[in-house]
């Protein structure tokens, strides 16, 4: 994991797989790999089947790319197709099953989810990394709150720290970029940071400046997993040109 993230300062490109059924997921998986994705994230909260662990194994075999297993709760922008969101206990049990199958390289654990310690321990026992995440879809909190979030993730033993925020104006974006860059200078863990929406577009391309090791791109607009995600082809070309300088 560390070798992948620290190999160079330009962020890696991750594509989230958001389809609801097996056939579409496998098709998107192959398309993303062929189009230049470097990492895949499976948004299992959007999957309609009841065989999540088996589906994860299939996705791992279909792409051979590093794979993040994610269940995004409704409180943090997930479960958008579910009439009855899962409880925290049900999410915990699902994540345990995804860990147990051993197909993912990382598992996403939300900072606000109970049982963080148990999930981190289980992941490390399976030799899998933990990306601990926090998403703010309505605001960009002040730096003290962001600092507290990152420090809490570190205390839980997360391998990668992720913060996604929603800016209300350009100063929000610039402040968050500055905060990310400064925290990255001293953190021993890799960071994934982004401002969402149109205002935050710059942060999805500027990871080399802000210290973010991963950027999320979409195969197409219909498959974007968060507001403001750019097309994979565009992000890939931009970062390819950036590497030349």
Secondary structure, 3 states (H helix, E strand, C coil): CHHHHHCCCCCEEEEEECCCCHHHHHHHHHHHHHCCCCEEEEEHHHCCCCCHHHHHHHHHHHHCCEEEEECCCHHHCCCCCCCCCCCHHHHHHHHHHHHHCCCCCEEEEECCCCCHHHHHHHHHHCCCEEEEEEECCCCCCCHHHHHHHHHHHHHHCCCEEEEEEECCCHHHHHHHHHHHHHHHHHCCCEEEEEEECHHHHHHHHCHHHHCECEEEEECCHHHCCCCCCEEHHHHHHHHHHHCCC
